[in-house]
Amino acid sequence: RRATVRSAVRVLLTGAAGFIGTRIGAQLSAAGHEVVGVDVMLPAAHGDGAQPPPDVRLLDVRDADAVAEALRGVDVVCHQAAVVGAGVNAADAPSYGSHNDFATTVLLAEMYAAGCRRLVLASSMVVYGQGRYGCPQHGIVDPVPRRRADLDAGVFDHRCPVGDEPVDWVLVDEDAPLRPRSLYAASKVAQEHYALAWAESTGGAVVALRYHNVYGPGMPRDTPYSGVAAIFRSSLEKGDAPKVFEDGGQMRDFVHVDDIAAANVAATAATGAGAAGFDAYNVCSGRPVSILDVASALCDARGGISPAVTGQYRSGDVRHIVADPAKAAQRLGFRAAVDPGTGLREFADAPLRG
């Protein structure tokens, strides 16, 4: 899983105190890089009044002067800082636009001024929208939104927009259209577009890593940053059965946080040695699992309780989204090391944050 480091560099790591950022910082340091960690310590991610650890500086990426100072002597920026979650309603849009998009434009401008031309950007599977589907009669299709009558009747899979046949998921590769369906997704697409334009105008090198469902020790509990695996874990700790929406057949790719960190180490190396331009990669396990399988693995590991498949649905939920890991393996040399079956069983008793 770990990339071979060609030469040690000084890395500015934003979001360094977060669940993912902490693991990235540790692996970058273990690989011999010098890490300059910064974090704004948003209460939604860290809790009210939280202070950064001793090796992380309190910094808001929207503050150009502070970013300029932090960039002194930096070779590569690993940009993890972001507001995540789908957003409650349209009133949340300014928060995403400010912390994700505006902050990224400030960072890119200050990188240009500092002569730093290497960026690793945390992106997300949410840029793909509802994923990719195949019809046995019509090939790859973009299905229409699921009908409420079907959902009420317990028919959860999409239908072909041409002949109304049921369709099934296929692997999403990096050439799939970007079709954001949430405020968070829209902000991630914007970050990628700003980074692409910056690379074109400066000759810089950008590697955008599209994380799939991240889990692992230290994951926040009961926050917008939690994710479904931590939500299931929290239910089990309370003695409650994890509630699984729809029929539990929703397919996802769950990737361990240590694999996410390893991908960042590989991407840091990939921005060097004369690299230029923008490229995006799925960061995933390559071993799809259903949401019911995730809940069942956690329940089995802890014992004494089973998931509750509710049949309920939430408007706008994505039915299936499963990534193709081939490009990252071929070009970054990254392959996830943690099998979701093993990782999820270990996660059942792993410590959570908050």
Long-range contacts (C-beta under 8 A, 24 or more apart in sequence): 1-258, 1-259, 1-262, 1-334, 1-335, 1-336, 1-337, 2-27, 2-31, 2-262, 2-265, 3-31, 3-262, 3-265, 3-266, 3-268, 3-269, 3-332, 3-333, 3-334, 4-269, 5-31, 5-32, 5-33, 5-265, 5-269, 6-269, 6-272, 6-273, 7-272, 8-32, 8-33, 8-34, 9-33, 9-34, 9-75, 9-76, 9-268, 9-272, 10-34, 10-36, 10-73, 10-74, 10-75, 10-76, 11-35, 11-36, 11-74, 11-75, 11-76, 11-77, 11-78, 11-268, 12-36, 12-38, 12-70, 12-71, 12-74, 12-76, 12-77, 12-78, 12-116, 13-37, 13-38, 13-78, 13-80, 14-38, 14-39, 14-59, 14-61, 14-77, 14-78, 14-79, 14-80, 14-81, 14-107, 15-39, 15-79, 15-80, 15-81, 15-82, 15-122, 16-52, 16-55, 16-56, 16-80, 17-41, 17-46, 17-52, 17-53, 17-56, 18-45, 18-46, 18-80, 18-81, 18-225, 19-45, 19-214, 19-216, 19-218, 19-219, 19-220, 19-225, 19-257, 19-353, 20-80, 20-122, 20-211, 20-214, 20-257, 20-260, 20-261, 21-80, 21-81, 22-218, 23-216, 23-218, 23-257, 23-258, 23-260, 23-261, 24-78, 24-80, 24-260, 24-261, 24-264, 24-265, 25-55, 26-261, 27-258, 27-261, 27-262, 27-264, 27-265, 28-78, 28-261, 28-264, 28-265, 28-268, 31-265, 33-268, 36-70, 36-74, 38-70, 38-81, 39-81, 40-81, 40-99, 42-83, 42-99, 44-83, 44-85, 44-223, 44-224, 44-225, 45-84, 45-220, 45-223, 45-225, 46-354, 47-354, 60-103, 61-99, 61-103, 61-104, 61-106, 61-107, 62-98, 62-99, 62-102, 62-103, 62-106, 63-106, 64-106, 64-109, 64-110, 67-106, 67-107, 67-110, 68-110, 68-113, 68-114, 71-110, 71-111, 71-114, 71-116, 72-114, 74-114, 74-116, 75-116, 75-118, 76-116, 76-118, 76-119, 76-120, 76-268, 76-271, 76-272, 77-107, 77-111, 77-116, 77-118, 77-119, 77-120, 78-120, 78-264, 78-267, 78-268, 79-104, 79-107, 79-119, 79-120, 79-121, 79-122, 80-122, 82-122, 82-187, 82-188, 82-191, 83-184, 83-187, 84-124, 84-184, 84-224, 84-225, 85-184, 85-224, 85-225, 86-182, 86-183, 86-184, 86-185, 86-316, 87-182, 87-183, 87-184, 90-183, 92-183, 93-183, 96-183, 96-184, 96-186, 96-187, 97-187, 97-190, 100-184, 100-187, 100-188, 100-190, 100-191, 101-187, 101-190, 101-191, 101-194, 104-190, 104-191, 104-194, 104-195, 105-194, 108-194, 108-195, 108-198, 111-198, 111-204, 112-198, 112-202, 117-202, 117-203, 117-204, 117-205, 118-204, 118-205, 118-268, 118-271, 118-272, 118-275, 119-195, 119-198, 119-199, 119-204, 119-205, 119-206, 119-207, 119-271, 120-206, 120-207, 120-209, 120-264, 120-267, 120-268, 120-271, 121-191, 121-192, 121-195, 121-206, 121-207, 121-208, 121-209, 122-209, 122-211, 123-188, 123-191, 123-192, 123-208, 123-209, 123-210, 123-211, 123-280, 124-184, 124-185, 124-188, 124-210, 124-211, 125-172, 125-210, 125-211, 125-212, 125-213, 125-253, 125-282, 125-284, 125-321, 125-323, 126-180, 126-181, 126-182, 126-184, 126-185, 126-188, 127-178, 127-179, 127-180, 127-185, 127-188, 127-189, 127-192, 127-210, 128-172, 128-176, 128-177, 128-178, 128-179, 128-210, 128-321, 129-177, 129-178, 129-179, 129-180, 129-181, 129-185, 129-318, 130-158, 130-179, 130-181, 130-318, 130-319, 130-321, 131-169, 131-172, 131-318, 131-319, 131-320, 131-321, 131-322, 132-169, 132-170, 132-171, 132-172, 132-176, 132-321, 133-158, 133-167, 133-168, 133-169, 133-170, 133-320, 134-167, 134-168, 134-169, 134-170, 135-160, 135-162, 135-163, 135-165, 135-167, 136-165, 137-162, 137-163, 137-165, 138-162, 138-163, 138-165, 140-170, 141-167, 142-177, 143-167, 146-319, 151-313, 154-247, 154-311, 156-246, 156-247, 156-249, 156-250, 156-313, 156-319, 157-319, 158-319, 168-320, 169-251, 169-319, 169-320, 169-321, 169-322, 170-322, 171-322, 171-323, 171-324, 172-282, 172-321, 172-322, 172-323, 172-324, 173-282, 173-323, 173-324, 173-326, 173-327, 174-210, 174-280, 174-281, 174-282, 174-324, 174-327, 181-316, 181-318, 182-316, 192-278, 192-280, 195-278, 196-278, 199-276, 199-277, 199-278, 200-277, 200-278, 203-276, 204-276, 205-270, 205-271, 205-272, 205-275, 205-276, 205-277, 206-271, 206-277, 206-278, 206-279, 207-267, 207-270, 207-271, 207-279, 207-280, 207-281, 207-332, 208-278, 208-279, 208-280, 208-281, 209-260, 209-263, 209-264, 209-267, 209-280, 209-281, 209-283, 210-280, 210-281, 210-282, 210-283, 210-323, 211-255, 211-260, 211-283, 212-252, 212-253, 212-254, 212-255, 212-282, 212-283, 212-284, 212-285, 212-321, 212-323, 213-252, 213-253, 213-254, 213-255, 214-254, 214-255, 214-256, 214-257, 214-260, 215-254, 215-255, 215-256, 215-257, 215-343, 215-344, 215-347, 216-256, 216-257, 216-258, 216-343, 216-347, 216-350, 217-257, 217-347, 217-350, 217-351, 217-352, 218-257, 218-350, 218-351, 218-352, 218-353, 219-257, 219-347, 219-350, 219-352, 219-353, 220-352, 220-353, 220-354, 221-352, 221-353, 221-354, 222-354, 223-354, 228-291, 228-294, 229-254, 229-294, 229-298, 229-344, 229-347, 230-352, 232-294, 232-295, 232-298, 232-307, 233-298, 233-347, 233-348, 233-352, 234-352, 236-298, 236-299, 236-302, 236-305, 236-348, 239-305, 240-305, 241-299, 241-305, 241-306, 241-307, 241-308, 242-295, 242-298, 242-299, 242-307, 242-308, 243-307, 243-308, 243-310, 243-312, 244-291, 244-292, 244-295, 244-307, 244-308, 244-309, 244-310, 245-291, 245-310, 245-312, 245-313, 245-314, 245-317, 246-291, 246-311, 246-312, 246-313, 246-317, 246-319, 247-292, 247-309, 247-311, 248-290, 248-291, 248-292, 248-293, 248-295, 248-307, 248-309, 249-290, 249-291, 249-292, 250-290, 250-291, 250-317, 250-318, 250-319, 250-320, 251-288, 251-289, 251-290, 251-320, 251-321, 251-322, 252-288, 252-289, 252-290, 252-291, 252-294, 252-320, 252-321, 252-322, 253-284, 253-285, 253-286, 253-287, 253-288, 253-289, 253-321, 253-322, 253-323, 254-285, 254-289, 254-294, 254-340, 254-343, 254-344, 255-283, 255-284, 255-285, 255-336, 255-338, 255-340, 256-285, 256-336, 256-337, 256-338, 256-340, 256-343, 258-337, 258-338, 259-283, 259-285, 259-336, 259-337, 259-338, 262-334, 262-337, 263-328, 263-332, 263-334, 266-328, 266-332, 266-333, 266-334, 267-332, 267-334, 270-331, 270-332, 279-331, 281-327, 281-328, 281-331, 281-332, 281-334, 282-323, 282-324, 282-325, 282-327, 282-328, 283-328, 283-334, 283-336, 284-323, 284-325, 284-336, 285-325, 285-336, 285-338, 285-339, 285-340, 286-323, 286-324, 286-325, 286-335, 286-336, 287-336, 287-339, 287-340, 287-341, 288-322, 289-340, 289-341, 289-344, 294-340, 294-344, 297-340, 297-341, 297-344, 297-345, 297-348, 298-344, 298-345, 298-347, 298-348, 300-345, 301-344, 301-345, 301-346, 301-348, 301-349, 302-348, 302-349
